[in-house]
Amino acid sequence: MSSFWQRRRVVVTGGAGFLGRCVVSRLRAEGAVTVVPRSAEYDLVDRAAVRRLMADAKPDLVIHLAARVGGIGANRENPGRYLFDNAMMGLHVFEECRLAGIPKLVALGTICAYPKFAPVPFKEDDLWNGYPEETNAPYGIAKKMMLVQSQGYREQYGMNSVVLFPVNLYGPGDNFDLQSSHVIPAMIRKLVTARDNGEREVVFWGDGSPTREFLYVEDAAEGIVLAAERYDSSDPVNLGSGVEISIRDLAAQIAAATRFDGRFVWDSSKPNGQPRRQLDVTRAKERFGFAARTPFDRGIAATVAYYEEHRKEIEAR
């Protein structure tokens, strides 16, 4: 436990979400006083609401996790909404933190900000060397604007802010809605449903060749809290595990964890997304001592167990 957090007031936007709950839990365990704004009361797309939030909460530190986000399908259906909402949330949070004199702001970007054909592993210096993968570009560019804002505000106003770029997260409490979920929860739900219905095949998007890197949600929360405590620079920092896996191999691993023994059908008429994703995670280790700790097989097992336990309530939503 660090004395840094004792009685420190922290606003966590998106604190009721998948990642946010883990961050809030860790902060409270460290002795921080957390404020979790709800969108019904503080719509971050509305600048006046953000200003009111800062006046009401009077935080010592803000962690901005809130985002309008989803998988490939959701990004294809909502490019305008994802661009506008995420850009406006970032712009308003930065500006109102500056005007309120908040000592520090930590904001979460996304791996979708990287160029489609960035050299693997992705290094932070490559963020601007190309256009993002098309299906994720509006969301990725909106989130990358926060890096420009962080650097510009530090230069002009001396504002202390940090922007982190995590890979795809997964773990208990994830979003299992097939219309908006990411790949791991979508695969888990499809495979468990097929297993219980006695189906012998499951259809997945793309051809299975892309690779992805994943970070367990508890590890991501640890990285964010460490950066908030120890890192004071606008240089971007990757958060990841550094481990790459193909979508085909991912499907096989989740099938084993869910006890599905049928076959996969790959629908190549659907988009693959970015060809490869793997981060260089050296900077996080060097700058604030973060390294992912959860083995992938253990994280998958915990996520499957969570879905199996909460399946009825998830399906009822």
N, C-alpha and C positions, 0 to 999 in steps of 0.2 A: 504494500500500500504506500502510495506517494503522498507526502504532505502537500504537494502542489494542488491537489484536488480538494483538500479539506475546506468545506463550506463555500467553495467556489460556485457561483451561479452560472449554469450552462444552459443555453437554449439549444435544443436539438430539433431542427426542422426534419420532418419525416420520422420523428422519434417513435411513432406508433406503428411504423412499417416493419418489414422483414429484418432489414439491417438495423434500423433505428432502435428496435426493442433490445437488441444485443448491446448496442452502444450505451443506451440509457442504463441498462442493468450493470454494465461494467463501471460506468461513472458513479452510480449510486454506491456500489461496493467500495469505490475508492474514497467515498465521503463527499462527493459533489452534490449540490442541490440542482436538480434538473427541471427544466420547463419544457414540456412537449406541446407545442401549439397544434391545434386541430384545424383542418381546412375550413370547417363550418364557421369558425370564429375568426380565423386569420388566413384569408386566401392570399398566398404569397404572390400570385399573379397581379394582385392589386397593391400598388405601392403604398397607399394610405393604410392598408391593413398591416403591412410590414412595419411601417413607422409606428403604428399603434402597438404592435408586438414588442418592439424594442423599448418603448416607453413603459409598457406594463411590466415586462419581465426584468428590465434593468440588468442584463447579463454581464458577466465578466468575460465570457467567451461564447461564441456561436459556432455550432457545428451544423453545416448546411448539407443535409442528406436528401431532402425532399426532391422528387423528380416525377415526371410523367414518363413512364417507361414500360416496355414490354418486349416480347420476342420479335422474330422476323415478321410474322404475320401482323402483329399489332403495329409495328413500325411502317409497314407497307400501307396499312389502312389509315394511319394518322400522321402523315409527314408534316402537315401544316400545324396541327395541334401540338405535336411533340416539339417542333421548332419554337413556336411562339411561347408556349407555357414554360418550357425549361429556360429559354433565353430571358424571359421577363422575370422569372423567379430569381435567377442569378443576378441580373442587373439590380433588381430592387434590394435583395439581401445585402449585396456589397455596398450599395450607395447608402442605405439606411444604417448599416453598421458604421460606416464612415462618419455620417452625420451625427450619430449618437455617441461617437467616441469609444466604440467597443474595442477593448485592447487587442483582441485576436479573433480571427475568423478562419475556420477550416472548412473547405468546400470539397465536395466529391465530384470529380469528373467521371469519365467512362473510357473503357478500352475502345469503344466505338469511335472515339475521336481520332484514332490512328489512321494513317493512310491505308488504303485497301491492300497495297503491295509493299508495306513497310518491311524492311529486312528483319528476319527472325533471328534471335529474339528482339522484340521491340524495345528500343532504347528511347529514353525521354527526349533526346536530341532529334529524333526522327518524327516528332509529332507534326511538324509543318512540311514534311517532304512529300506531299501528295494529298489527293482527295480521299475522304473516307469511303468505305464500301457503300454502294448506293442505297441499299435498303435501310441502313442505319445513319446515313449522312446527316439528315436534318437534326436528329437527336444528338449525334456526336458533335456537330458543329456548335449547336446551342450550348452544350456543356463545355466545349473548349473555349468559348468566349470568356468563361470565368477566369481562365489562365491569363488571357490578355488583360482583363480587368484587374486581376490581382497584381500583375507586374506594373501596369500603368498607375494604379492607385498607390503602390509602394513608392514608385518613382516620384509622383507628384505630391502625394499627401503623407508619405511615411507610414501608410497603413500596413499593419502586420497581418498578412493572410497567407494561407497555404492551400494548394490545390493538389489533391491526390487522384491518381488514375487507377482504379481497380479493374481486375478482370471480372468475368462472370462469377457471381456469387451463388452459393447453393447451401442447403442445410435445412434442419427442422424449422418449420414456420414459413417455408417458401410459398410462392404463389403457384397453385396447381390448376388454375383455370386454363383450359386448353386454348382459349381464344387469346390469352395475353401472357402466358407463362414462357419462361426460358426453357432451354432444351432438357436439362436434367429433370425438373419436376414434370414436364410434359411426357418424357419417356417413362418415368416411374408410373404415372397415372395410366398411360396407355397399356403398359405391360402388366400391371396388376389387374386391370379390367379384363384384358385378354385372357390372362391366366384363370381368373375366376369364372369367366364365361365359357371356358373350354375352347377358345379360338386358337387356331394353329398358326396364324400369321398376323403381323402388325406392320402397318405402313408408316414409314418415316419420310420426312421431307429431304430432298436432295439426293446425292449419290453416296453419301457417307464418307467422302474423302476429306472434307475440311478438318482441320485440327482446332482444338480449343484448349484453353487453360482455365482452371477453376480454382476458386478460393473459398474455403469453408467460412461461413458467415461469422462464427466466433473469432476466427483468425483475423478477418477483416476488421471487426470491431476493435480488436487489440491493436492493430496497425493504426487505426484512426486515433485512438486515445493516446498512443505513444507519440504520434506526430503532433497532436494538440499540445502535449506536454513538453516535447523536446525539440521540435523543429520550427525554425523561424526564418523561412526563406520563401520567395515566390518561384523558385526553381521547381518544376513539376516532379512528382515522385510516383513511380509505379507501385501498386500493391498487388502482389500475386504469389503464387506458389512456385513459379518457374518450371512447372511440369506440363508438358504438352501431350494431348491424347486425341486420336482421330475420333470422329463421330461414330464410325463403325465399331471401333474398340470400346467406346463409351457405351453403345447399345448392348454389346456383349456383356460388359461388366454389370450393367444395371439389370439385364436379363437374369444373370446369375444371382444377383442380390434379391430379385423379386421371385425367383424360382419359375421363370417362364422358359419353357423349353421348345417353343415353336420357332418359326423362321421370320426373318425381316424382309419386307418389300421396300425398296428404295424408289421413291417417286421423283425421278430426275426432272420432271416438268416443274417442280417447285424449286425455289432458289436455295443455293448452298450457303449464301452469305459470304463473309470474308474467307479466303482460301486457308489462311493459317493465322493462329493467334497464340503467341507465347511472349511473355514479358521478360525483360532483363530486370531482375529485382535487386540488383547490387546496391543501387542508391538508397533504398529504404533501409537496408542493413547498415550501410555506412553512416547515414545521416541521423537515424534515430533508433537503430538497433532492432528493427522488425524483421522477423523471418517466420513464415507460415509453419505451423507445428502439427496440423492434423493430417495424418495419412489419408490418401484419397479413398481407399477401400473402407476405412472406418467412417469417413464422412458420408459416403454413399449409404452405408448400412444404417447410419443414424437417420438419414433423410427418408429412406424407405420405411424404417420403423415408425417414424413420425406420421407418414402418410397412411400406413396401415392402421395406426391407432386412431387417427382423426378422419378417416375416410368418409364416414357417414355425414359428418358436419360439413366437410369440404364439398361433397357432392350435392348437399342440400342448398348451398349458397346460390 
